[in-house]
Amino acid sequence: MLEIAVLCLIKLSILAFIHSLTNIHWHRQLVTALGVLILLWAISAELAIGFLCGLPAPWNYISKTCFGRRQTFWRYFAAMNIITDVAQILTIMWIVAYLQTPRKRRMTLCMVFGVRTL
């Protein structure tokens, strides 16, 4: 559960930085929408992982009763993690392209945030 919370906070802190880079209303709306998507993903993942095995023992991972659901959950979690990372990277690259700074500085910013794809 902490992994999900940490990933959410990392993604939101990057979005907060990107939000502060631009004054263009459309860019800020896009960053806000992406932040809401990340929050919804994190909340749904926290709820899913918290009650994955069902009652009366919701955190009994030793039993094989919730094995299939665990695989399904981690596929969902990984897919949404990839989708939100790609969306963040594309948003960053798009916003950086509009910054009024020298081209070298824009390329450096793109490379710094683009390393996340590796």
C-alpha positions in Angstrom: 0.0 0.0 0.0 2.9 2.3 0.7 4.3 1.7 -2.8 1.1 3.0 -4.4 1.1 6.1 -2.1 4.7 6.9 -2.9 4.2 6.5 -6.7 1.2 8.8 -6.5 3.1 11.4 -4.6 6.1 11.3 -6.9 3.9 11.7 -9.9 1.9 14.6 -8.3 5.1 16.4 -7.3 6.4 16.2 -10.9 3.0 17.6 -12.1 3.2 20.4 -9.5 6.6 21.3 -10.9 5.3 21.3 -14.5 2.3 23.3 -13.4 4.6 26.0 -12.1 6.5 26.1 -15.4 3.7 27.4 -17.5 1.2 30.2 -17.5 -0.9 29.0 -20.4 -4.4 28.1 -19.2 -4.8 25.1 -21.5 -1.5 23.6 -20.2 -2.5 24.0 -16.6 -5.9 22.4 -17.3 -4.1 19.4 -18.9 -1.8 19.1 -15.9 -4.7 19.3 -13.5 -6.7 16.7 -15.4 -3.7 14.4 -15.4 -3.3 14.9 -11.6 -6.9 14.0 -11.1 -6.4 10.8 -13.2 -3.4 9.9 -11.1 -5.3 10.5 -7.9 -8.2 8.3 -9.1 -5.8 5.6 -10.1 -4.0 5.7 -6.7 -7.3 5.7 -4.7 -8.7 2.8 -6.7 -5.5 0.9 -6.3 -5.3 1.5 -2.6 -8.9 0.3 -2.2 -8.3 -2.7 -4.4 -5.2 -3.8 -2.6 -6.7 -3.2 0.8 -9.6 -5.5 0.2 -8.1 -7.8 -2.4 -8.7 -11.1 -0.6 -12.2 -10.3 0.7 -13.6 -10.6 4.1 -13.2 -12.0 6.8 -9.4 -11.9 6.2 -8.7 -9.0 3.7 -4.9 -9.1 4.1 -4.5 -12.9 4.1 -2.0 -13.2 1.2 -0.8 -16.6 2.3 -4.0 -18.4 1.4 -4.6 -19.1 -2.3 -8.1 -17.7 -2.3 -7.2 -14.4 -3.8 -4.4 -15.5 -6.1 -6.2 -14.8 -9.4 -7.4 -11.5 -8.2 -3.9 -10.5 -7.2 -2.6 -11.1 -10.7 -5.5 -9.1 -12.2 -4.9 -6.3 -9.8 -1.1 -6.1 -10.6 -1.8 -6.1 -14.3 -4.2 -3.2 -13.9 -1.7 -1.4 -11.6 1.2 -1.8 -14.0 -0.9 -0.8 -17.1 -2.2 2.4 -15.4 1.3 3.1 -14.1 2.7 2.9 -17.6 -0.2 5.0 -19.1 0.2 7.8 -16.5 4.0 7.8 -16.9 3.7 8.1 -20.7 1.0 10.8 -20.3 3.3 12.7 -17.9 6.3 12.5 -20.2 4.3 13.6 -23.3 2.8 16.5 -21.3 6.2 17.6 -20.1 7.6 17.5 -23.6 4.7 19.4 -25.0 4.9 22.1 -22.3 8.7 22.4 -22.5 8.4 22.9 -26.3 6.4 26.1 -25.6 8.8 27.6 -23.0 10.6 30.7 -24.0 14.1 29.6 -23.1 17.1 28.7 -25.2 16.8 25.6 -27.2 19.6 23.9 -25.4 17.8 24.4 -22.0 14.6 23.0 -23.4 16.4 19.9 -24.8 18.1 19.4 -21.4 14.7 19.5 -19.7 13.3 17.1 -22.2 16.2 14.7 -21.6 16.0 14.9 -17.8 12.3 14.0 -17.9 12.6 11.6 -20.8 15.1 9.4 -18.9 12.0 8.1 -17.0 11.1 6.1 -20.1 14.1 3.8 -19.6 
